[in-house]
């Protein structure tokens, strides 16, 4: 069953996150995993002329691509993060807009060579609603790539997640976790082809790995 996303409350949550997550001195960087310098890089996107990052957060990945001459657009739910990241990376030509991703994709008319999410909207949005919209925004031959932690064994589907531990104001959102094969089925149903999901092992044995999924049109 669908979970009851409260978008105003989740917007407040991500605004609060922005206050501590955004570092104006951090350089442009694209890393699919939660470990700096570990795992694949921008080559997963192919050689796009244009990209869209959904749930772009600090905008560092967009900035990295913009430095390579890519037309880089991002969307984020947090007005505060959009302001901070937009101002920081505007000199590179990065465009960042604020919006709830399902509504934003439903009204956008552009086509992109690649759409991607790094621990972003693809983790926090119902895939049965998100993936068809992403598919519509991709140009012929385009690719959709996303990364997030792999599901905890036995814990699948939408799951509640509190912000910042279990003390303080009850701020929470929902994330979506599935086995790799289930992610692939969601994407195939949405019209993608050549879907591949991989778990990248952490640099230290026994630590949390990273799920990376690629899907082509």
SVG drawing of the C-alpha trace seen along z (x, -y; Angstrom):
<svg xmlns="http://www.w3.org/2000/svg" viewBox="-2 -33 42 45">
<polyline fill="none" stroke="black" stroke-width="0.4" points="0.0,0.0 1.2,-3.6 2.7,-5.3 1.5,-8.7 4.2,-11.1 3.7,-14.5 5.5,-16.7 5.5,-19.9 6.9,-18.0 9.5,-16.3 10.5,-19.7 11.1,-20.9 13.2,-17.8 15.4,-18.3 15.7,-22.1 17.0,-21.1 19.4,-18.6 20.7,-21.4 21.8,-23.4 24.5,-20.9 25.1,-19.0 26.0,-21.9 29.7,-23.0 30.4,-25.9 34.1,-25.0 33.6,-21.4 34.8,-21.0 32.8,-19.6 32.8,-15.8 30.8,-12.8 31.0,-9.6 28.2,-7.0 29.1,-5.4 29.3,-6.7 33.0,-6.3 35.1,-9.1 37.3,-8.0 35.7,-4.5 33.7,-2.9 33.0,-4.0 32.7,-7.5 30.9,-9.6 31.5,-6.9 28.3,-5.2 26.4,-8.0 28.1,-7.4 28.9,-10.7 25.8,-12.8 25.4,-16.3 22.7,-16.9 21.9,-15.4 19.2,-15.7 19.9,-14.8 16.8,-14.1 17.3,-14.9 20.6,-16.7 21.3,-17.9 24.6,-19.9 24.9,-19.9 28.5,-18.8 27.9,-16.0 26.2,-18.4 29.1,-20.8 31.6,-18.0 29.7,-17.3 29.3,-20.9 33.1,-21.3 33.2,-18.6 31.0,-20.7 27.7,-18.9 24.5,-20.9 23.6,-20.1 20.1,-20.4 19.1,-19.4 15.9,-19.2 15.7,-19.1 12.8,-19.3 14.6,-21.6 14.3,-25.3 17.3,-26.0 19.5,-23.5 18.4,-24.8 19.3,-28.3 22.7,-27.3 23.7,-24.9 22.3,-27.1 24.3,-30.1 27.5,-28.0 27.4,-26.4 25.7,-29.0 29.1,-30.3 29.5,-26.8 26.1,-27.1 24.4,-24.6 20.7,-25.0 18.9,-23.8 15.2,-24.0 13.0,-23.4 10.2,-20.9 8.6,-17.7 10.1,-15.3 6.9,-13.6 5.2,-16.9 8.3,-18.4 8.9,-15.6 5.2,-15.5 5.4,-19.2 8.9,-19.3 9.1,-19.2 12.8,-18.7 14.7,-15.6 17.9,-14.5 20.6,-12.1 21.0,-10.9 19.0,-11.1 20.6,-10.0 20.2,-9.9 23.0,-9.5 21.3,-8.5 18.6,-10.9 15.1,-10.9 15.3,-7.3 15.7,-6.2 12.9,-8.3 10.2,-8.1 7.7,-5.3 9.4,-3.6 6.1,-2.6 5.3,-6.3 8.8,-7.7 10.3,-5.4 7.7,-5.9 8.2,-9.7 11.9,-9.4 11.5,-7.2 9.5,-10.0 12.2,-12.5 15.0,-10.5 16.1,-11.0 16.5,-8.0 19.5,-6.0 19.4,-7.6 20.4,-6.1 19.0,-6.2 21.5,-5.5 20.9,-5.5 22.7,-4.4 21.7,-3.8 22.5,-1.4 21.4,2.2 18.3,3.4 18.7,5.0 17.9,8.7 14.2,9.3 13.4,5.6 11.8,4.7 9.5,2.0 8.8,-1.4 10.3,-2.1 10.1,-5.0 13.3,-6.9 13.7,-9.4 16.1,-12.2 19.1,-12.5 18.5,-9.6 15.7,-9.1 15.7,-12.4 14.2,-15.8 11.3,-16.7 9.7,-13.8 10.9,-14.5 10.7,-11.5 10.5,-10.5 10.1,-7.2 12.7,-5.3 12.3,-2.4 14.4,0.8 14.3,3.9 16.4,6.8 18.3,6.0 16.0,8.3 12.9,6.3 14.5,3.0 15.0,4.5 11.4,5.6 10.2,2.1 12.4,0.6 11.3,3.1 7.7,2.4 8.3,-1.3 9.7,-0.7 13.4,-0.5 15.7,2.1 19.1,3.5 18.7,3.1 21.6,4.1 21.9,3.9 25.2,4.4 26.2,4.2 29.7,2.5 31.4,3.9 32.7,1.4 36.4,0.7 36.5,2.4 35.2,5.9 32.0,6.2 31.0,2.5 27.9,1.4 28.1,1.7 26.4,-0.4 23.6,0.7 24.1,-0.8 21.4,-0.3 21.6,-1.3 18.7,-1.2 18.7,-2.2 16.0,-3.2"/>
</svg>
